[in-house]
Amino acid sequence: MLHKALPGFRDFYPPEFAVRSHITGVWREIAHRFGFEEYDGPPLEALELYVEKSGEEIVGQLYNFVDKGERAVALRPEMTPTLARRVAARAAGLRKPIRWFSVPQLFRYERTQRGRLREHFQWNVDILGEEAVAADAEVLAVALAALQALGLTGDDVVARYNDRRLLERLGLGAGGGADRLLATYLAIDKLTREPREVIRDRLVSVAGIGATVADAVLAIFQYRDLAELRLAFGKSESVLRELDRLEAYGAQLARLGFGAYTAFDPTIVRGLAYYTGTVFEIFDRRGELRAICGGGRYDNLLRNIGAVSLPAVGFGMGDVVLGELLAERGLLPAHRPRADYYLIAVTEAERPVLLQVAGALRARGAAVLYGLKHANVGKQFKDADARGAREVLVFGPEELAAGQVVHRVMGTGEERRTPLSEWLGGGA
Amino acid sequence: MLHKALPGFRDFYPPEFAVRSHITGVWREIAHRFGFEEYDGPPLEALELYVEKSGEEIVGQLYNFVDKGERAVALRPEMTPTLARRVAARAAGLRKPIRWFSVPQLFRYERTQRGRLREHFQWNVDILGEEAVAADAEVLAVALAALQALGLTGDDVVARYNDRRLLERLGLGAGGGADRLLATYLAIDKLTREPREVIRDRLVSVAGIGATVADAVLAIFQYRDLAELRLAFGKSESVLRELDRLEAYGAQLARLGFGAYTAFDPTIVRGLAYYTGTVFEIFDRRGELRAICGGGRYDNLLRNIGAVSLPAVGFGMGDVVLGELLAERGLLPAHRPRADYYLIAVTEAERPVLLQVAGALRARGAAVLYGLKHANVGKQFKDADARGAREVLVFGPEELAAGQVVHRVMGTGEERRTPLSEWLGGGA
């Protein structure tokens, strides 16, 4: 019978793998450029690790099961709990700030949204053990540097940033507990997507705050930049401190070269409970796709999960939305097989010498192909072409008798006789 | 509470990740050198995919469960069924022979062996659509080229090869069906590890062949090389044909540069049902470790699983035994953090310029670090050293006023004043 991949799982044939490899390759290269070191953890973890961070509700979205050892386990839906677990286990021995990144495959089982993928690859970058805003700027900068290296400009994408501490100083969640504050964030998170009245109703009914306070909260979002906020709330010392920090954040990002990629946006709050400071999301400027990347500061998570107190800031960037954007902008490299050399034997008698040259060229680092079954020369040339060979060596009986090999450059058609020793020996 | 990884799963901290990355990096580099293209599939597949290939017995070793959509699924224990599924789905559109490789993480749940890992990474290389022995040689050559690139010589490792077709021509399994033949292989597979009498008993009791035939089968294994076999069985045309093929296999491997790494061994049969021709296993010469790699020809598997008839040859090489061998031979690169530049600000006032230089250097491809929180110069130098910086730039108020930056090479201690513009501008 003909089998299929499970729903929501991708098969990566060589062309699709090349796209994934291109994206993850740039992620790794840029992470190293910013001095981050790569780690990885198990794709399967104890279920409690996720429940402890996100509550029982998360279980509905997980690929979880009971294993043969009666353990409740789950395919990892995100990397941060694994990171917290790992750092906690070795916190004392690790140099702070810790600068780590990872490129895990993550899994979600969402019953209700059948069309969606159930796995994706996500670039996770985190700085742990530093509360200075320079860490926040560095983390957003590495995300933007990767997008830039992939060919996206500040006209293509924008990182909108905010700080939950600013919103709190401005009065968000005043008089309520953490639950009400989170409900308020969740309502605000939809501010740009839903009518103001819907948000207001939600603030009153779900977040449970009075209508007057709801209006006051919404009034905050009439101010669209830091200068306006400074004018309106400049009398509050605590608000000023937050504005100063956000201004430093923006200025550092500009100095690092990403001014054209960044903008303050008070409506960015992120829907997750654990953020405690700066938050950001990166979008395509045309607003056609879901967010490409989201992150921020989460100073309490490691204490909650890992029992070690370390301030932290980081992000996750998935390969799916990003891949769509790159494809749409024509920024994905064309997939074509490639080889440096294709070796052709005119008769089977030349195979032994051909194999020796293949071995010698490969030992020098060249990508080398040859036909595994004998075929006529024309057919072998056709195969060389189809497999993207740049140069061809033809081993014929007369030429070999004279100690020579025919060398042909496929692009130009240029062809000459060369000494066999040149291909067997040291220098190419 | 302090969480732990599940039993049998590895946490890859940066030093362990560096080892994995070194090994998988060489695998990928060598595969490309041999003209193989990378693919990947889902880590989770339908359970029936494995049952169909290996029978119900396999289920006892799998990480399998029923998902929320009531599907029987399993974390992939091997890559070949996924490969067969994929190739079958697109067989007509793929250029033959197909030369593919993959580096999947694989999973087994073995209840009884608690100390063992339940996951590992495995390099899978396959040629599909070619029955010539050159394909068999090419596949073993790519495995050996990777071991060579990792620093292992023919004194460290050896690939022992054989051909099941030869054993059959020599009379193995004569008069019995496929089941008896497999039982015979399974008995022979232990020939070098268990006393001859035990093997003989097993041939009689498990494979169900008579005592006389068992002795005849065991007599085959007194011949240790192809020349001896040729003398003993040279009258049989069909044996000669197999001996010729195995000799061509060895000769091609020698031409490709791996003569010192290979040896014929009639006791190599591999324990798996699906091999139909050449089989090989790579061992450390000292015989201290389990096999590093195993593979061979499996001409019927794609027809059985994928309903498409394509001869195939391939292997799997895991990262665990190989990693142990490399560590033991001192062939793993030392893990040390590295950076090209570490930028030091004498006072916070220099941070803006420092960030600009960081951005400029990174845009040129350099790996750049700097302190995220202000600290004294000595402490920053210490951090630069701990993080493996090769060069340091010091931004001081007097130097900047003169448009200069102090440049220090950490290895030599050499230090000089350089124009700031040199670091901000085009050429480094």
HADDOCK unambig.tbl for C-alpha pairs under 7 A between the chains (distance, minus, plus):
assign (segid A and resid 1 and name CA) (segid B and resid 306 and name CA) 6.84 0.50 0.50
assign (segid A and resid 1 and name CA) (segid B and resid 307 and name CA) 6.60 0.50 0.50
assign (segid A and resid 2 and name CA) (segid B and resid 306 and name CA) 6.17 0.50 0.50
assign (segid A and resid 3 and name CA) (segid B and resid 85 and name CA) 5.88 0.50 0.50
assign (segid A and resid 5 and name CA) (segid B and resid 45 and name CA) 6.45 0.50 0.50
assign (segid A and resid 6 and name CA) (segid B and resid 45 and name CA) 6.16 0.50 0.50
assign (segid A and resid 6 and name CA) (segid B and resid 46 and name CA) 6.65 0.50 0.50
assign (segid A and resid 9 and name CA) (segid B and resid 42 and name CA) 5.92 0.50 0.50
assign (segid A and resid 10 and name CA) (segid B and resid 41 and name CA) 6.70 0.50 0.50
assign (segid A and resid 10 and name CA) (segid B and resid 42 and name CA) 6.26 0.50 0.50
assign (segid A and resid 11 and name CA) (segid B and resid 40 and name CA) 6.44 0.50 0.50
assign (segid A and resid 11 and name CA) (segid B and resid 41 and name CA) 4.68 0.50 0.50
assign (segid A and resid 11 and name CA) (segid B and resid 42 and name CA) 6.36 0.50 0.50
assign (segid A and resid 12 and name CA) (segid B and resid 39 and name CA) 5.42 0.50 0.50
assign (segid A and resid 12 and name CA) (segid B and resid 40 and name CA) 4.89 0.50 0.50
assign (segid A and resid 12 and name CA) (segid B and resid 41 and name CA) 5.72 0.50 0.50
assign (segid A and resid 13 and name CA) (segid B and resid 39 and name CA) 4.98 0.50 0.50
assign (segid A and resid 13 and name CA) (segid B and resid 40 and name CA) 6.71 0.50 0.50
assign (segid A and resid 14 and name CA) (segid B and resid 37 and name CA) 6.09 0.50 0.50
assign (segid A and resid 14 and name CA) (segid B and resid 38 and name CA) 5.57 0.50 0.50
assign (segid A and resid 14 and name CA) (segid B and resid 39 and name CA) 4.94 0.50 0.50
assign (segid A and resid 17 and name CA) (segid B and resid 38 and name CA) 6.69 0.50 0.50
assign (segid A and resid 17 and name CA) (segid B and resid 39 and name CA) 5.61 0.50 0.50
assign (segid A and resid 17 and name CA) (segid B and resid 40 and name CA) 6.86 0.50 0.50
assign (segid A and resid 32 and name CA) (segid B and resid 367 and name CA) 6.21 0.50 0.50
assign (segid A and resid 33 and name CA) (segid B and resid 362 and name CA) 6.18 0.50 0.50
assign (segid A and resid 33 and name CA) (segid B and resid 365 and name CA) 6.70 0.50 0.50
assign (segid A and resid 33 and name CA) (segid B and resid 366 and name CA) 5.86 0.50 0.50
assign (segid A and resid 33 and name CA) (segid B and resid 367 and name CA) 3.72 0.50 0.50
assign (segid A and resid 33 and name CA) (segid B and resid 368 and name CA) 6.06 0.50 0.50
assign (segid A and resid 34 and name CA) (segid B and resid 367 and name CA) 5.75 0.50 0.50
assign (segid A and resid 34 and name CA) (segid B and resid 368 and name CA) 5.68 0.50 0.50
assign (segid A and resid 34 and name CA) (segid B and resid 369 and name CA) 6.45 0.50 0.50
assign (segid A and resid 35 and name CA) (segid B and resid 339 and name CA) 6.41 0.50 0.50
assign (segid A and resid 35 and name CA) (segid B and resid 367 and name CA) 6.06 0.50 0.50
assign (segid A and resid 35 and name CA) (segid B and resid 368 and name CA) 6.25 0.50 0.50
assign (segid A and resid 35 and name CA) (segid B and resid 369 and name CA) 5.92 0.50 0.50
assign (segid A and resid 37 and name CA) (segid B and resid 14 and name CA) 6.10 0.50 0.50
assign (segid A and resid 38 and name CA) (segid B and resid 14 and name CA) 5.58 0.50 0.50
assign (segid A and resid 38 and name CA) (segid B and resid 17 and name CA) 6.68 0.50 0.50
assign (segid A and resid 39 and name CA) (segid B and resid 12 and name CA) 5.43 0.50 0.50
assign (segid A and resid 39 and name CA) (segid B and resid 13 and name CA) 5.00 0.50 0.50
assign (segid A and resid 39 and name CA) (segid B and resid 14 and name CA) 4.93 0.50 0.50
assign (segid A and resid 39 and name CA) (segid B and resid 17 and name CA) 5.59 0.50 0.50
assign (segid A and resid 40 and name CA) (segid B and resid 11 and name CA) 6.44 0.50 0.50
assign (segid A and resid 40 and name CA) (segid B and resid 12 and name CA) 4.90 0.50 0.50
assign (segid A and resid 40 and name CA) (segid B and resid 13 and name CA) 6.71 0.50 0.50
assign (segid A and resid 40 and name CA) (segid B and resid 17 and name CA) 6.85 0.50 0.50
assign (segid A and resid 41 and name CA) (segid B and resid 10 and name CA) 6.70 0.50 0.50
assign (segid A and resid 41 and name CA) (segid B and resid 11 and name CA) 4.68 0.50 0.50
assign (segid A and resid 41 and name CA) (segid B and resid 12 and name CA) 5.71 0.50 0.50
assign (segid A and resid 42 and name CA) (segid B and resid 9 and name CA) 5.93 0.50 0.50
assign (segid A and resid 42 and name CA) (segid B and resid 10 and name CA) 6.26 0.50 0.50
assign (segid A and resid 42 and name CA) (segid B and resid 11 and name CA) 6.35 0.50 0.50
assign (segid A and resid 45 and name CA) (segid B and resid 5 and name CA) 6.44 0.50 0.50
assign (segid A and resid 45 and name CA) (segid B and resid 6 and name CA) 6.16 0.50 0.50
assign (segid A and resid 46 and name CA) (segid B and resid 6 and name CA) 6.66 0.50 0.50
assign (segid A and resid 65 and name CA) (segid B and resid 65 and name CA) 6.75 0.50 0.50
assign (segid A and resid 85 and name CA) (segid B and resid 3 and name CA) 5.87 0.50 0.50
assign (segid A and resid 132 and name CA) (segid B and resid 372 and name CA) 6.64 0.50 0.50
assign (segid A and resid 132 and name CA) (segid B and resid 373 and name CA) 5.94 0.50 0.50
assign (segid A and resid 134 and name CA) (segid B and resid 372 and name CA) 5.26 0.50 0.50
assign (segid A and resid 135 and name CA) (segid B and resid 372 and name CA) 5.88 0.50 0.50
assign (segid A and resid 252 and name CA) (segid B and resid 352 and name CA) 6.99 0.50 0.50
assign (segid A and resid 255 and name CA) (segid B and resid 352 and name CA) 6.33 0.50 0.50
assign (segid A and resid 255 and name CA) (segid B and resid 355 and name CA) 5.59 0.50 0.50
assign (segid A and resid 255 and name CA) (segid B and resid 356 and name CA) 4.93 0.50 0.50
assign (segid A and resid 256 and name CA) (segid B and resid 355 and name CA) 5.32 0.50 0.50
assign (segid A and resid 256 and name CA) (segid B and resid 356 and name CA) 5.29 0.50 0.50
assign (segid A and resid 256 and name CA) (segid B and resid 358 and name CA) 6.68 0.50 0.50
assign (segid A and resid 256 and name CA) (segid B and resid 359 and name CA) 4.47 0.50 0.50
assign (segid A and resid 257 and name CA) (segid B and resid 359 and name CA) 5.77 0.50 0.50
assign (segid A and resid 306 and name CA) (segid B and resid 1 and name CA) 6.84 0.50 0.50
assign (segid A and resid 306 and name CA) (segid B and resid 2 and name CA) 6.16 0.50 0.50
assign (segid A and resid 307 and name CA) (segid B and resid 1 and name CA) 6.59 0.50 0.50
assign (segid A and resid 339 and name CA) (segid B and resid 35 and name CA) 6.40 0.50 0.50
assign (segid A and resid 352 and name CA) (segid B and resid 252 and name CA) 6.98 0.50 0.50
assign (segid A and resid 352 and name CA) (segid B and resid 255 and name CA) 6.32 0.50 0.50
assign (segid A and resid 355 and name CA) (segid B and resid 252 and name CA) 6.99 0.50 0.50
assign (segid A and resid 355 and name CA) (segid B and resid 255 and name CA) 5.59 0.50 0.50
assign (segid A and resid 355 and name CA) (segid B and resid 256 and name CA) 5.31 0.50 0.50
assign (segid A and resid 356 and name CA) (segid B and resid 255 and name CA) 4.90 0.50 0.50
assign (segid A and resid 356 and name CA) (segid B and resid 256 and name CA) 5.27 0.50 0.50
assign (segid A and resid 358 and name CA) (segid B and resid 256 and name CA) 6.67 0.50 0.50
assign (segid A and resid 359 and name CA) (segid B and resid 256 and name CA) 4.47 0.50 0.50
assign (segid A and resid 359 and name CA) (segid B and resid 257 and name CA) 5.76 0.50 0.50
assign (segid A and resid 362 and name CA) (segid B and resid 33 and name CA) 6.18 0.50 0.50
assign (segid A and resid 365 and name CA) (segid B and resid 33 and name CA) 6.68 0.50 0.50
assign (segid A and resid 366 and name CA) (segid B and resid 33 and name CA) 5.85 0.50 0.50
assign (segid A and resid 367 and name CA) (segid B and resid 32 and name CA) 6.21 0.50 0.50
assign (segid A and resid 367 and name CA) (segid B and resid 33 and name CA) 3.71 0.50 0.50
assign (segid A and resid 367 and name CA) (segid B and resid 34 and name CA) 5.74 0.50 0.50
assign (segid A and resid 367 and name CA) (segid B and resid 35 and name CA) 6.05 0.50 0.50
assign (segid A and resid 368 and name CA) (segid B and resid 33 and name CA) 6.05 0.50 0.50
assign (segid A and resid 368 and name CA) (segid B and resid 34 and name CA) 5.67 0.50 0.50
assign (segid A and resid 368 and name CA) (segid B and resid 35 and name CA) 6.25 0.50 0.50
assign (segid A and resid 369 and name CA) (segid B and resid 34 and name CA) 6.44 0.50 0.50
assign (segid A and resid 369 and name CA) (segid B and resid 35 and name CA) 5.92 0.50 0.50
assign (segid A and resid 372 and name CA) (segid B and resid 132 and name CA) 6.63 0.50 0.50
assign (segid A and resid 372 and name CA) (segid B and resid 134 and name CA) 5.26 0.50 0.50
assign (segid A and resid 372 and name CA) (segid B and resid 135 and name CA) 5.89 0.50 0.50
assign (segid A and resid 373 and name CA) (segid B and resid 132 and name CA) 5.96 0.50 0.50
